[in-house]
């Protein structure tokens, strides 16, 4: 299971992370974390496995979704491929509550 980061901690360290939104396009219409990269879960896993996002290997990554479930899967898969990834605890809703 991927390491989690709280919304408050991510907000205070936001500039240190590449933030990846793994939700589907229709979910993104409800709002995003500013400056995040939209890369749905399946695409993020494929991109990592196909070595298409190697330029992110030297960066800290935080994934998020609508509840935390898919963000956790994405971060797990990225870690397996050698990335430094965590997931936003509670997903996008936690971002708006903090």
C-alpha positions in Angstrom: 0.0 0.0 0.0 1.3 3.4 -1.0 2.4 6.0 1.5 -0.3 8.6 2.2 0.0 12.4 2.6 -2.6 14.6 4.2 -4.1 17.5 2.3 -2.6 20.0 4.8 0.8 18.6 4.4 0.5 18.5 0.6 -0.7 22.1 0.6 2.4 23.2 2.6 4.7 21.2 0.3 2.8 21.6 -3.0 5.8 23.0 -4.9 7.8 19.9 -4.1 5.4 17.6 -5.9 4.1 16.7 -9.4 0.4 16.2 -8.6 -1.4 13.6 -10.8 -5.2 13.5 -11.0 -6.1 9.9 -11.9 -9.8 10.5 -12.1 -11.8 10.1 -15.3 -12.5 13.2 -17.4 -16.2 13.6 -16.3 -15.0 13.7 -12.6 -12.5 16.5 -13.4 -15.3 18.8 -14.3 -16.1 19.0 -10.5 -12.8 20.7 -9.8 -9.1 20.0 -9.7 -6.1 20.7 -7.6 -4.5 23.7 -9.3 -1.5 22.8 -11.5 -2.2 19.1 -11.3 -1.7 16.8 -14.4 -4.8 14.9 -15.5 -3.7 11.3 -16.2 -6.5 8.7 -15.6 -5.6 5.6 -13.6 -5.2 3.2 -16.6 -3.2 5.7 -18.6 -0.9 6.5 -15.6 -0.1 2.8 -15.1 0.5 2.2 -18.8 2.7 5.3 -19.1 4.8 4.1 -16.2 5.1 0.5 -17.5 5.9 1.7 -21.1 8.6 4.1 -19.7 6.7 7.2 -21.1 7.0 9.3 -18.0 10.6 8.6 -17.1 11.2 12.4 -16.8 9.2 12.2 -13.5 11.5 9.6 -11.9 13.6 12.3 -10.2 10.5 14.1 -8.8 8.2 13.5 -5.9 4.7 12.5 -7.2 1.4 12.7 -5.4 -1.6 11.0 -7.0 -5.3 11.7 -6.2 -8.7 10.6 -7.2 -12.3 11.0 -6.0 -12.0 8.9 -2.8 -8.4 7.8 -2.4 -8.9 4.3 -3.8 -7.6 4.8 -7.3 -5.0 7.3 -6.2 -3.6 4.6 -3.9 -3.5 2.0 -6.8 -1.8 4.6 -9.0 0.8 5.4 -6.4 1.4 1.7 -5.7 2.0 1.0 -9.4 4.3 4.0 -9.8 6.4 2.9 -6.8 6.7 -0.6 -8.3 8.1 1.1 -11.4 10.7 3.0 -9.4 9.0 6.3 -8.9 8.8 8.3 -5.6 5.0 8.4 -5.2 2.5 9.0 -2.5 -1.3 9.4 -2.6 -3.5 12.1 -1.2 -5.3 10.6 1.9 -9.0 10.8 1.3 -8.7 11.9 -2.4 -9.9 15.2 -3.8 -12.7 15.8 -1.2 -10.0 16.0 1.5 -8.3 18.9 -0.4 -11.4 21.0 -0.2 -12.0 20.2 3.5 -8.6 21.4 4.8 
